[in-house]
Every structure is written in structure tokens, then in C-alpha cells.
Amino acid sequence: MTLAINGGPRVRSQDFPAWPQFDHTEEEALLRSLRQGQWWRVSGKENTAFESEYAHYHGAPFAVTVTNGTVALELALQAAGIQPGDEVIVPAFTFVSTSMACQRVGAIAVPADVRPDSYGIDPEAVRRKITDRTRAIIPVHLSGHFCDMTAVMAIAEAHGLVVIQDAAHANGARGEGGKRIGDWHTLACFSFQNFKLMTAGEGGLVLCPTEELRDRVYLYSNCGRPAGDRSYNHTVVGTNGRLNEFSAAVLRAQLARLAQQSERREANARLLSEVLAAESRVTVQGHTAHATQHPHYMYMLTLNPDDGRVPDRNRIVDCLIAEGIPAYRAYQALYRIPSFWLAPAPSTSQAQLIAECPVTEHIAAQGIWIHHRALLGSVEDTLDIARAITKVLG
């Protein structure tokens, strides 16, 4: 069978469901926010309402909306008291914002390897990275799958460390015993960038377990100015991280359909994994026993050697795209990104980190992810993903 990239017929003659998805709900929300006549978060109502709704949905008492997920991480680090020179342990396999946020506040991001099943941070690797300068851990719920929060929290408690969850992929995820992100009583950061499970094009949010932390996040996001201040009393060096009212209104509409979309994605992802279980040339991202609800921001898999031959991952991604599948290369390992080595950076060499992170090396080199919109279609749409993977690998 001739591949589409070589002129053959495509597996998919039609595109998958579009993303972002919207309807009259978003239109009405935008008109509502427009007609209130107050488009600034300090005087409008949409941000305040969305913060309350989102916090409740995720089991947290407080939330602060901000401009994007990267800023959310920066503000959470500042609110938690992370100082220049402090070490923050992060997964070696994650989007660069996780480590870049640490650098932006002057802290040193220390990569730890991830687990081969869930791609979440490996608790044993975390333990090996702790020094007398370690102040925090940022576990990432990669692709929306809960990492082992029980182990991470136990390590943090034993060593007096702050935990900040990077939940940019995990809107609506549930972990051990059905626990939501907010049920772990940590700061947690979300993204509403255009690819994410909820979106207003851009946007972010920080869940806060206490009113004190909520006030500190808000303070740093509001140019260092406390809520209700009328005397320009800027008490800390902050930034303008405020989200506008139009974006907050759209996100309220997006939240209303998150559960239904997650249910469909989970069902289709389960079907796809069952079909691909017979394909020896790929390994699908697994889930820890602590993950009970998977919103599936990405559907991830890694390529396996075929008769001893190492697959050309980049070529395979190009072939899948030609077949009509929204496929992407996996992230680079953090320590292979040039900006990671700009100050502040760890004293460990790149070669040493490569040796310490074999799982990250494999996923980064052989990982493929498929956009979650492909899981919002029908059963036949889902089976087309498997057909395309089998066709290309063959």
C-alpha cells in the first residue's frame, strides 16, 4: 500500500473535529462581558465568577486567573517564596515552561527522570536530586494523566518542600480515590492556550489552597498592588498578569462542556489503546494506579525498534500527518534545549543528565503525540488513527 506522503490515498479523507470548539454559549458570554461595561478584571464580574466555578470544579477553595500558564507557574513560585538560587526539581520530560518559569524567578530547575509507564516524574529520581538547596518540586500531569502524587507529597513532607502542580494538561483530571487537582492542597497551575482542553486562545489560572496564598498570587499578578488598594501601594515587585474579562467569559463557557468532552476522549482513547495493544512496534503511554480520570490532552505513544532497526520518528510523524492524523513530535528533554543552560542553570553537565535520564531520552527521541481533537470524533474516526499508524509502520 502506497503511503499518502508518496502519492497514495490518505487514510482520512475528512478532517477530525475542529479545535477550538464553540457555539452560541461563547457568543452569549462575550456579549455578556461586553455589555457589563467593565472589561478590566478588577472591576468586572467574569473573572471572579470563573475563578469560583473553576476552583469548585477542581476541589480547591480559591483560584486566581492570569494571562497564561507560564505566568501562572512564575506567580506560584513567587507566592510560595521561592528565591533566586533555590533549587526546584522538575521532570526532565515536560514542556519548557516548567523549567523556564523557575529560571524567570531566579531559581535553578533540576531535572529528574520520569517513569516509563505514565511519563510522570519518578519519585525515586526525585529523592536522588534533593540537596540542601532544594525548596520545591513541580510534578507535571503529562497529557492529563495524574502522576504519583502520593509519593511526591510524602517526599515533600519528609524534606519540608513546596509542591506546585503543573496541571496545564490536566483540566478535570482525577487521581487516587477520585481526588481532584485541588484536593491535594497545593498551588496548581493551568493553561488555557489554544491547544489546551479549555481555551480562550491564551489564559492561565492558579489554584490556591489558602486565602493567604490566593492573596499573594493576586498581589504578584497585579503589579504588586493589593486588592482594593487606592493609594498605589505596590508592596512587592510583581507583574501585570491580569486576565481580561472577555477571556474569562469564554472560559466559563468552555468549562461547561469539559466533562462531556473528557468522557468522549476517554472512551475513544480506551478503544485506541485496545486496538494498538496488538501492535508490537508501539508502546502507548500508560497510567499509574493513582490516575482514575484522564482528560487526554494528548494521546501519546513511543516507537519500538523493529527487527533491531531504530525507527525514524520524525519521518513517521510526517507520514501520519500526510495520512490525515494530527500527529506531533514529543517534547525535547529539557536539558537538550539551549535556553535551559542560560543562567540560572544547574552545575550538572548535559552529558551527566543524559546518563541520569534514560526514560526521558527514549520518550523525547521516539515519542509521538496526537492532538486531543482526534479523540472527539466517532468510533470509526478513532479506528482511523490505528489504521494510519499500522499503515505507516508497515
C-alpha positions in Angstrom: 0.0 0.0 0.0 1.5 3.4 -1.0 1.8 6.0 1.7 0.0 9.3 1.2 3.3 11.1 1.6 4.4 9.2 -1.5 1.2 9.9 -3.5 -1.1 7.1 -2.2 -4.6 7.6 -0.9 -5.0 9.1 2.6 -6.5 7.1 5.4 -8.5 10.2 6.3 -10.4 11.9 3.6 -12.1 14.2 6.1 -10.6 16.2 8.9 -11.2 15.3 12.6 -13.4 17.6 14.7 -12.1 21.2 14.7 -10.5 22.8 17.7 -11.3 25.0 19.5 -15.0 24.1 19.7 -17.5 26.8 20.4 -21.2 27.6 19.9 -23.8 30.2 20.9 -22.6 29.8 24.6 -19.3 31.6 23.9 -21.1 34.2 21.8 -23.5 35.0 24.6 -20.7 35.0 27.1 -18.8 37.6 25.0 -21.8 39.8 24.7 -22.5 39.5 28.4 -18.9 40.6 29.2 -19.1 43.4 26.6 -22.4 44.7 27.9 -21.3 44.8 31.6 -19.3 47.9 30.5 -16.3 46.8 32.7 -13.7 44.9 30.7 -10.9 45.0 33.4 -10.7 42.1 35.8 -10.6 44.5 38.9 -14.0 46.0 38.1 -15.7 43.3 36.0 -17.5 40.1 37.2 -16.4 37.4 34.7 -13.0 36.7 36.2 -14.4 36.5 39.7 -17.2 34.1 38.6 -14.8 31.9 36.6 -12.3 31.7 39.5 -15.1 30.5 41.8 -16.5 28.0 39.3 -13.1 26.5 38.3 -11.9 26.2 41.9 -15.1 24.4 42.9 -14.8 22.0 39.9 -11.3 21.1 40.9 -11.8 20.8 44.6 -9.9 24.0 45.7 -11.2 26.9 47.8 -9.5 29.7 45.8 -8.2 30.5 42.3 -6.6 33.4 40.5 -6.9 33.9 36.8 -3.8 35.1 34.9 -2.6 35.7 31.4 -1.2 32.3 30.6 0.1 29.0 32.1 3.8 30.1 32.1 3.0 33.2 34.1 0.8 31.0 36.4 3.9 29.0 37.2 6.1 32.1 37.8 3.5 33.6 40.1 3.0 30.4 42.0 6.8 30.1 42.6 6.9 33.7 43.8 3.9 33.3 46.1 5.4 30.2 47.6 8.5 32.2 48.5 11.0 30.6 46.0 14.1 32.8 45.9 17.0 33.2 43.4 19.4 30.4 43.8 16.8 27.9 45.2 16.6 24.5 43.5 13.3 23.3 42.1 13.0 19.7 41.0 11.1 19.3 37.7 10.5 16.4 35.3 13.2 16.1 32.6 10.4 15.4 30.1 7.9 18.3 30.1 7.2 21.5 28.1 9.9 24.1 28.6 7.6 26.4 30.6 8.0 24.2 33.7 11.7 24.9 33.9 11.7 28.3 32.3 9.3 29.6 35.0 11.9 28.7 37.6 14.6 30.5 35.7 12.4 33.6 35.4 12.3 33.9 39.2 16.0 33.2 39.5 15.6 29.6 40.7 17.5 26.6 39.4 15.5 23.9 37.6 16.9 20.5 38.4 15.6 17.8 36.0 14.7 14.3 37.3 13.8 11.4 35.1 10.3 10.2 34.5 8.5 6.9 34.8 8.3 4.7 31.7 4.6 4.0 32.2 2.9 7.3 32.9 5.8 9.6 31.8 5.2 11.4 35.2 8.1 12.4 37.4 9.8 9.3 39.0 9.7 9.6 42.9 13.0 7.7 43.2 14.7 10.1 40.8 13.3 13.0 42.9 14.8 11.6 46.0 18.2 11.4 44.4 18.1 15.0 43.4 17.4 16.5 46.8 20.1 18.7 48.2 20.3 21.3 51.0 19.3 23.9 48.4 16.1 22.2 47.2 13.0 24.1 48.1 10.3 22.8 45.8 9.0 20.1 43.4 6.9 20.7 40.3 5.2 17.4 39.3 3.6 17.5 35.9 0.4 15.6 35.0 1.7 14.9 31.5 -1.0 14.5 28.8 -3.6 14.9 31.6 -2.6 11.7 33.4 -2.1 12.0 37.1 1.5 11.4 38.3 2.1 9.6 41.6 1.1 12.5 43.9 1.0 10.3 47.0 4.7 9.6 46.6 5.5 13.2 45.7 3.7 14.6 48.7 5.4 12.1 51.0 8.8 13.2 49.8 7.9 16.9 50.1 6.6 16.4 53.6 9.7 14.5 54.7 12.0 17.2 53.4 9.9 20.3 54.0 9.5 21.1 50.3 6.8 23.1 48.5 4.8 21.3 45.9 3.4 23.2 42.9 1.4 21.0 40.4 1.9 21.8 36.7 -1.6 20.9 35.6 -1.5 22.6 32.2 -2.6 19.3 30.5 -4.9 18.2 33.3 -8.1 20.2 33.3 -10.6 18.0 35.2 -8.2 15.1 35.9 -8.7 12.9 38.9 -6.2 10.8 40.7 -6.1 8.4 43.6 -9.6 7.7 45.0 -11.0 10.3 42.6 -9.0 13.1 44.1 -9.1 16.3 42.0 -6.1 18.6 41.5 -7.3 20.9 44.3 -7.8 18.0 46.8 -4.0 17.8 47.2 -4.0 21.3 48.9 -1.1 22.7 46.9 -0.7 25.5 44.5 -1.6 24.2 41.0 -1.2 25.9 37.6 -3.3 25.6 34.5 -3.1 26.8 30.9 -5.8 27.8 28.5 -3.6 28.2 25.5 -5.2 27.5 22.1 -4.3 23.7 22.1 -5.5 23.1 25.6 -8.6 21.2 26.8 -10.2 24.5 27.6 -9.2 27.6 25.7 -9.7 31.3 25.2 -6.7 31.4 22.9 -4.5 32.2 25.9 -5.0 32.3 29.6 -4.0 30.6 32.8 -5.0 30.1 36.4 -3.5 29.2 39.8 -5.5 27.1 42.2 -4.7 28.1 45.8 -5.3 26.0 49.0 -5.4 29.0 51.3 -6.7 32.6 51.3 -3.2 33.8 52.2 -1.7 32.1 49.1 -4.6 33.4 47.0 -3.8 36.9 48.1 -0.1 36.5 47.4 -0.7 35.2 43.9 -3.1 38.0 43.2 -0.6 40.5 44.6 2.2 39.4 42.3 -0.2 39.3 39.3 -1.5 42.8 40.0 1.8 44.8 39.7 2.5 44.1 43.4 -0.7 46.0 44.4 -3.1 44.5 47.0 -6.7 44.0 46.1 -8.8 47.1 46.9 -5.7 49.4 47.1 -6.5 53.1 46.2 -3.1 54.7 47.1 -0.8 52.9 44.6 0.8 51.0 47.4 2.9 48.5 45.4 4.3 46.2 48.1 6.3 43.6 46.1 7.9 43.5 42.6 5.2 41.9 40.6 4.0 41.8 37.0 0.8 42.6 35.1 -0.6 39.1 34.8 -4.3 40.0 34.9 -6.7 38.2 32.5 -9.2 40.3 30.6 -13.0 39.9 31.1 -13.6 38.6 27.6 -11.3 35.7 28.0 -12.8 34.8 31.4 -16.3 34.8 29.9 -15.2 32.4 27.1 -13.6 30.1 29.7 -16.8 29.9 31.7 -18.5 28.5 28.6 -15.6 26.2 27.9 -15.8 24.8 31.4 -19.4 23.9 31.0 -18.6 21.3 28.3 -15.3 20.0 29.7 -16.8 16.9 31.4 -18.7 15.8 28.4 -15.7 16.2 26.1 -13.4 14.4 28.6 -15.8 11.5 28.7 -15.7 11.1 25.0 -12.0 11.4 24.8 -11.5 8.8 27.5 -13.8 6.3 25.7 -12.1 6.8 22.4 -8.6 6.7 23.9 -9.5 3.4 25.6 -10.6 1.9 22.3 -7.5 3.1 20.5 -5.3 1.6 23.2 -7.1 -1.7 23.0 -6.5 -1.8 19.2 -2.9 -0.8 19.4 -2.1 -3.4 22.1 -1.6 -5.8 19.2 0.9 -3.5 17.5 4.4 -4.5 18.8 6.1 -1.6 17.2 4.5 1.0 19.5 4.0 1.4 23.3 1.1 3.5 24.4 1.5 5.8 27.4 0.2 4.0 30.5 -1.4 5.2 33.7 -0.4 4.8 37.3 -2.9 3.2 39.6 -3.4 6.6 41.1 -5.0 8.0 37.9 -8.7 7.5 37.7 -9.9 10.1 35.2 -7.9 11.0 32.1 -8.9 14.1 30.2 -6.4 13.2 27.5 -4.8 16.4 26.4 -2.5 14.3 24.2 -2.6 10.7 23.1 1.0 9.6 23.5 3.0 6.6 22.3 6.6 5.7 21.7 8.1 3.7 18.8 9.9 0.4 19.4 12.8 -1.0 17.4 11.6 -3.2 14.5 13.9 -6.1 13.9 16.7 -4.2 15.6 16.2 -1.1 13.4 15.7 2.2 15.2 12.6 4.0 13.7 12.9 7.4 12.1 10.4 9.1 14.4 10.4 12.4 12.6 9.7 10.7 9.2 6.9 8.7 10.8 5.2 11.9 12.1 5.4 13.4 8.7 3.8 10.3 7.2 1.0 10.3 9.8 0.3 14.0 9.0 0.1 13.1 5.3 -2.5 10.4 6.2 -4.7 13.0 7.9 -3.7 12.4 11.5 -2.9 15.5 13.7 0.5 14.0 14.9 3.4 15.8 16.6 6.9 15.0 17.8 7.3 14.7 21.5 9.0 17.5 23.5 12.7 17.7 23.7 14.4 16.7 27.0 14.7 20.0 29.0 18.5 19.7 29.2 18.7 19.5 25.3 17.0 22.9 24.9 19.5 25.7 24.5 17.8 28.2 26.8 17.9 25.7 29.7 21.6 26.3 30.0 21.2 30.1 30.3 21.6 31.3 33.8 20.4 30.3 36.3 21.3 26.7 35.3 22.3 23.6 37.3 26.0 22.8 37.6 25.4 19.3 36.3 26.6 18.8 32.8 24.4 17.9 29.9 26.2 14.6 29.5 25.5 13.7 33.1 21.8 14.5 32.8 21.6 12.4 29.6 23.1 9.4 31.6 20.7 10.0 34.5 17.5 10.2 32.4 17.3 7.2 30.1 13.5 7.2 30.1 13.3 10.8 29.1 15.9 10.2 26.4 13.7 7.4 24.9 10.4 9.3 25.0 12.0 12.5 23.6 13.6 10.6 20.7 10.8 8.1 19.9 7.7 9.8 21.3 4.7 10.9 19.2 1.6 12.6 20.4 -1.8 13.0 18.7 -3.9 16.1 19.4 -6.9 15.5 21.6 -9.4 16.8 18.9 -8.8 13.4 17.2 -10.4 11.7 20.1 -13.6 13.8 19.9 -14.9 12.0 16.9 -16.7 8.7 16.3 -15.6 5.2 16.8 -14.6 5.0 13.1 -12.7 8.2 13.4 -10.7 6.6 16.3 -10.1 3.4 14.3 -8.7 5.5 11.5 -5.9 6.6 13.8 -5.0 3.0 14.4 -5.2 2.2 10.7 -2.9 5.1 9.9 -0.4 4.0 12.5 -0.4 0.4 11.3 -0.2 1.6 7.6 2.8 3.9 8.2 4.7 1.5 10.4 4.2 -1.2 7.9 
